[in-house]
Amino acid sequence: ETGRPGHLKLWLITSEGDMTSTILEVPRRIYINSYKENNDGLRKVKFHLPRSHTPHFLYESEHSEEDFIAHKRTTNLRKAEPTTEGVYESNLPLTFRVVM
Protein backbone atom coordinates (compact mmCIF):
# COMPACT_ATOMS: atom_id res chain seq x y z
CA GLU A 1 0.00 0.00 0.00
CA THR A 2 0.94 3.63 -0.30
CA GLY A 3 0.42 6.51 2.11
CA ARG A 4 -2.94 7.35 0.51
CA PRO A 5 -5.99 5.24 1.40
CA GLY A 6 -7.29 3.27 -1.56
CA HIS A 7 -4.08 3.55 -3.58
CA LEU A 8 -2.05 0.39 -4.01
CA LYS A 9 1.44 0.12 -5.47
CA LEU A 10 1.74 -2.72 -7.96
CA TRP A 11 4.94 -4.19 -9.30
CA LEU A 12 4.64 -5.47 -12.86
CA ILE A 13 6.95 -7.38 -15.15
CA THR A 14 6.73 -6.18 -18.75
CA SER A 15 7.01 -8.40 -21.81
CA GLU A 16 10.66 -7.28 -22.11
CA GLY A 17 11.35 -8.63 -18.60
CA ASP A 18 11.65 -5.20 -16.96
CA MET A 19 10.09 -4.61 -13.57
CA THR A 20 8.09 -1.41 -13.16
CA SER A 21 5.75 -0.02 -10.55
CA THR A 22 2.39 1.67 -10.96
CA ILE A 23 -0.27 3.03 -8.63
CA LEU A 24 -3.76 1.52 -8.77
CA GLU A 25 -6.67 3.44 -7.26
CA VAL A 26 -9.28 0.99 -5.93
CA PRO A 27 -12.74 2.46 -5.25
CA ARG A 28 -14.76 1.42 -2.20
CA ARG A 29 -17.99 -0.24 -3.33
CA ILE A 30 -20.73 -1.02 -0.81
CA TYR A 31 -24.19 -2.52 -1.25
CA ILE A 32 -27.21 -1.30 0.71
CA ASN A 33 -30.23 -3.58 1.00
CA SER A 34 -33.30 -1.52 1.87
CA TYR A 35 -36.87 -2.53 2.70
CA LYS A 36 -38.20 0.44 0.72
CA GLU A 37 -37.34 2.06 -2.58
CA ASN A 38 -34.74 4.79 -2.26
CA ASN A 39 -34.22 7.94 -4.34
CA ASP A 40 -30.86 9.05 -2.90
CA GLY A 41 -29.17 8.89 -6.30
CA LEU A 42 -27.81 5.40 -5.65
CA ARG A 43 -27.63 2.88 -8.49
CA LYS A 44 -30.07 -0.02 -8.19
CA VAL A 45 -28.39 -3.40 -8.80
CA LYS A 46 -29.15 -7.13 -8.85
CA PHE A 47 -26.75 -9.10 -6.71
CA HIS A 48 -26.73 -12.31 -4.65
CA LEU A 49 -26.29 -11.47 -0.99
CA PRO A 50 -24.29 -13.55 1.50
CA ARG A 51 -26.00 -16.07 3.79
CA SER A 52 -29.00 -16.23 1.41
CA HIS A 53 -30.36 -12.85 2.50
CA THR A 54 -33.19 -11.68 0.22
CA PRO A 55 -32.36 -8.56 -1.80
CA HIS A 56 -35.33 -6.19 -1.46
CA PHE A 57 -34.23 -2.88 -2.95
CA LEU A 58 -30.49 -3.31 -3.43
CA TYR A 59 -28.33 -0.29 -4.20
CA GLU A 60 -24.64 0.19 -4.94
CA SER A 61 -22.60 3.10 -3.66
CA GLU A 62 -19.08 3.69 -4.99
CA HIS A 63 -16.63 6.22 -3.57
CA SER A 64 -12.92 6.74 -3.27
CA GLU A 65 -11.47 5.23 -0.11
CA GLU A 66 -10.65 8.73 1.15
CA ASP A 67 -14.33 9.80 0.80
CA PHE A 68 -15.48 6.55 2.41
CA ILE A 69 -13.27 7.13 5.47
CA ALA A 70 -14.35 10.78 5.71
CA HIS A 71 -18.04 9.79 5.60
CA LYS A 72 -17.83 6.60 7.70
CA ARG A 73 -20.32 8.08 10.17
CA THR A 74 -22.93 8.42 7.40
CA THR A 75 -22.49 4.74 6.50
CA ASN A 76 -22.88 3.74 10.15
CA LEU A 77 -26.04 5.84 10.47
CA ARG A 78 -27.46 4.17 7.37
CA LYS A 79 -26.84 0.74 8.95
CA ALA A 80 -28.96 1.81 11.93
CA GLU A 81 -31.96 2.99 9.87
CA PRO A 82 -35.05 0.79 10.37
CA THR A 83 -35.58 0.65 6.57
CA THR A 84 -32.11 -0.83 6.01
CA GLU A 85 -31.84 -4.63 6.05
CA GLY A 86 -28.06 -4.53 5.75
CA VAL A 87 -24.95 -2.84 4.37
CA TYR A 88 -22.60 -5.25 2.61
CA GLU A 89 -18.86 -5.15 1.76
CA SER A 90 -18.15 -2.07 3.87
CA ASN A 91 -15.44 -3.98 5.76
CA LEU A 92 -14.00 -5.86 2.78
CA PRO A 93 -10.25 -5.20 2.41
CA LEU A 94 -9.43 -3.38 -0.82
CA THR A 95 -6.64 -5.85 -1.59
CA PHE A 96 -9.33 -8.54 -1.74
CA ARG A 97 -11.27 -6.48 -4.31
CA VAL A 98 -8.13 -6.25 -6.45
CA VAL A 99 -7.67 -10.02 -6.42
CA MET A 100 -11.34 -10.71 -7.20
URHUVEN-V910687 format. One record per residue. N is the residue number from 1. PHI is phi in degrees with one decimal (999 if undefined). PSI is psi in whole degrees, -180 to 180 (NA if undefined). Layout:
N,PHI,PSI  N,PHI,PSI
//
This chain:
1,999,165  2,-106.7,-172  3,-76.8,-15  4,-98.2,132  5,-62.6,135  6,86.1,1  7,-112.5,122  8,-113.9,140  9,-93.4,122  10,-108.4,142  11,-108.3,125  12,-121.0,147  13,-106.5,123  14,-78.6,172  15,-65.3,-21  16,-83.8,-4  17,91.2,4  18,-82.1,146  19,-101.7,132  20,-137.3,157  21,-113.1,154  22,-147.8,158  23,-103.8,131  24,-114.4,123  25,-92.2,121  26,-107.7,117  27,-75.0,154  28,-90.0,122  29,-118.2,123  30,-122.7,157  31,-119.7,132  32,-116.5,119  33,-100.7,114  34,-114.0,150  35,-79.2,-16  36,-131.1,157  37,-64.9,143  38,-123.0,139  39,-118.7,39  40,-85.4,14  41,81.9,12  42,-83.8,152  43,-86.0,125  44,-76.8,135  45,-134.4,164  46,-111.7,129  47,-158.7,143  48,-84.1,126  49,-91.0,154  50,-65.8,157  51,54.9,31  52,56.8,31  53,-68.9,142  54,-80.9,125  55,-76.9,120  56,-90.5,-83  57,-118.9,100  58,-100.6,127  59,-124.5,150  60,-110.9,137  61,-126.0,126  62,-124.8,128  63,-142.3,164  64,-68.6,157  65,-62.9,-34  66,-63.4,-44  67,-65.2,-40  68,-60.8,-45  69,-65.3,-42  70,-65.1,-31  71,-110.7,27  72,-58.3,-35  73,-62.8,-40  74,-62.4,-42  75,-64.0,-42  76,-65.6,-38  77,-65.7,-38  78,-64.7,-37  79,-61.0,-32  80,-85.9,-9  81,-65.5,140  82,-66.9,-20  83,-87.2,-3  84,-98.5,121  85,-76.0,-40  86,-175.3,158  87,-118.8,125  88,-114.6,147  89,68.7,18  90,-75.7,-20  91,-108.2,8  92,-71.3,126  93,-62.3,140  94,-65.0,-30  95,-63.4,-32  96,-66.8,-39  97,-63.4,-37  98,-65.8,-40  99,-71.5,-36  100,-64.7,NA
//
